[in-house]
């Protein structure tokens, strides 16, 4: 919806324009939030996997006697 500079906006057109812009902004923020949550979950999963691999030698009783 393009609005010419010389066109006067009445109250209804202004409200519709503001609502459309607000909707796009809200949708963009929601997408960013979802993306951030996915990245955080992935990061936590990677950290948990590394921690489990590091601690696996302590859980494996056969490796206790290798040293």
C-alpha positions in Angstrom: 0.0 0.0 0.0 1.9 3.0 -1.2 0.7 6.4 -0.2 1.6 9.5 -2.2 3.1 12.4 -0.2 0.6 14.8 -1.5 -2.3 12.6 -0.5 -3.9 13.6 2.8 -4.6 10.7 5.1 -7.9 10.6 6.8 -8.2 8.9 10.2 -9.3 5.6 8.9 -6.5 5.3 6.3 -4.0 6.2 9.1 -5.4 3.6 11.4 -5.3 0.9 8.7 -1.7 1.9 7.8 -0.6 1.8 11.4 -2.3 -1.6 12.0 -0.5 -3.0 8.9 2.9 -1.7 10.0 2.3 -2.9 13.6 1.3 -6.4 12.3 4.5 -6.7 10.2 6.6 -5.5 13.1 5.0 -8.0 15.5 5.4 -10.8 13.1 9.1 -9.9 12.6 9.7 -9.8 16.3 8.0 -13.2 16.8 10.2 -14.7 14.1 13.3 -13.4 15.7 12.2 -14.8 19.1 11.5 -18.2 17.6 14.9 -18.2 15.9 16.6 -17.3 19.1 14.9 -20.0 21.0 15.9 -22.6 18.4 19.5 -21.5 18.5 19.5 -21.7 22.3 18.0 -25.2 22.2 20.7 -26.3 19.7 23.5 -24.8 21.8 22.2 -26.5 24.9 22.0 -29.9 23.1 25.6 -29.5 21.8 26.8 -28.7 25.3 24.9 -31.6 26.8 26.4 -34.0 24.2 29.9 -32.8 24.9 29.4 -33.1 28.6 28.0 -36.6 28.3 31.0 -37.6 26.1 33.4 -36.2 28.6 31.8 -37.9 31.5 31.3 -41.2 29.7 34.7 -42.5 30.9 33.6 -42.1 34.5 30.4 -44.1 33.8 32.2 -46.9 32.0 33.6 -49.1 34.7 35.8 -51.1 32.4 37.9 -48.0 31.6 38.6 -47.5 35.3 41.1 -50.3 35.3 42.8 -49.3 32.0 45.0 -46.8 33.8 
